[in-house]
Amino acid sequence: MTGCRISEEDARDSHFDGLTDAEERELALQAHIDRRETLKAYVAATQEKIDRLLKYANFSPDAEDIEAAEVLDGCIDFYIYKFILKDREVKNDYR
């Protein structure tokens, strides 16, 4: 208990969590950073596993494996366009 008083209006608000705007922004930023680090860790672990598998001549990825890799590659291309290339186009728009 923080000892803070909560207005009746806030008490009735189902979304009120007692956090200040600054605290909410800090939590959102930390969640953003955590998701980025989680993605980075999964990708690094996956790359290590693929490198390990490719050392074995008898490992032969099937069509579904290749298709899954293509889908992942396409998803990453989408985000590269959405966040990097599209941003450059806007910055270079000299109209």
C-alpha positions as CSV (number, residue, x, y, z in Angstrom):
1,M,0.0,0.0,0.0
2,T,1.5,3.3,-1.0
3,G,-0.7,5.5,1.2
4,C,-2.0,7.4,-1.9
5,R,-5.6,8.2,-2.2
6,I,-7.4,7.2,-5.3
7,S,-10.3,9.2,-6.6
8,E,-13.7,7.5,-6.9
9,E,-13.5,8.0,-10.6
10,D,-10.2,6.2,-10.8
11,A,-11.4,3.4,-8.5
12,R,-14.3,2.7,-10.9
13,D,-12.0,2.7,-13.9
14,S,-11.2,-0.9,-14.7
15,H,-8.0,0.2,-16.5
16,F,-6.6,2.2,-13.7
17,D,-3.6,0.5,-12.3
18,G,-2.3,3.2,-9.9
19,L,0.8,4.0,-12.1
20,T,1.9,7.4,-13.1
21,D,2.3,8.2,-16.8
22,A,6.0,8.2,-16.4
23,E,5.9,4.8,-14.7
24,E,3.7,3.5,-17.5
25,R,6.2,4.8,-20.1
26,E,9.1,3.2,-18.3
27,L,7.3,-0.1,-18.2
28,A,6.4,0.1,-21.8
29,L,10.0,1.0,-22.7
30,Q,11.4,-1.9,-20.7
31,A,8.9,-4.3,-22.3
32,H,10.0,-3.0,-25.7
33,I,13.7,-3.6,-24.9
34,D,12.9,-7.1,-23.4
35,R,11.1,-8.1,-26.6
36,R,14.0,-6.9,-28.8
37,E,16.5,-8.8,-26.6
38,T,14.3,-11.9,-26.7
39,L,14.2,-11.8,-30.5
40,K,17.9,-11.3,-30.7
41,A,18.5,-14.3,-28.4
42,Y,16.2,-16.6,-30.4
43,V,17.8,-15.6,-33.7
44,A,21.3,-16.1,-32.4
45,A,20.4,-19.5,-30.9
46,T,18.8,-20.5,-34.2
47,Q,21.8,-19.5,-36.2
48,E,24.1,-21.6,-34.0
49,K,21.8,-24.6,-34.4
50,I,21.6,-24.2,-38.2
51,D,25.4,-23.9,-38.4
52,R,25.8,-27.0,-36.3
53,L,23.3,-29.0,-38.5
54,L,25.0,-27.9,-41.7
55,K,28.3,-29.4,-40.5
56,Y,26.8,-32.8,-41.0
57,A,26.7,-33.9,-44.7
58,N,23.7,-36.3,-44.0
59,F,21.5,-33.4,-42.9
60,S,19.2,-32.6,-45.7
61,P,16.5,-30.0,-45.2
62,D,13.3,-30.9,-46.9
63,A,10.9,-28.6,-48.9
64,E,9.0,-27.6,-45.7
65,D,12.2,-26.6,-44.0
66,I,13.1,-24.4,-47.0
67,E,9.6,-23.0,-47.1
68,A,9.7,-22.1,-43.4
69,A,13.0,-20.3,-44.0
70,E,11.5,-18.4,-46.9
71,V,8.6,-17.3,-44.8
72,L,10.8,-16.1,-42.1
73,D,13.0,-14.3,-44.6
74,G,9.9,-12.7,-46.2
75,C,8.7,-11.5,-42.8
76,I,12.1,-9.9,-42.0
77,D,12.0,-8.2,-45.4
78,F,8.6,-6.8,-44.6
79,Y,9.9,-5.2,-41.4
80,I,13.0,-3.9,-43.1
81,Y,10.8,-2.1,-45.6
82,K,8.4,-1.0,-43.0
83,F,10.9,0.5,-40.6
84,I,14.0,1.2,-42.5
85,L,13.5,1.7,-46.3
86,K,10.1,3.4,-46.0
87,D,11.6,5.8,-43.4
88,R,14.4,6.7,-45.8
89,E,11.9,7.3,-48.6
90,V,10.0,9.8,-46.4
91,K,13.3,11.6,-45.5
92,N,14.4,11.7,-49.1
93,D,11.0,13.1,-50.4
94,Y,11.9,16.5,-51.9
95,R,8.5,17.4,-53.2
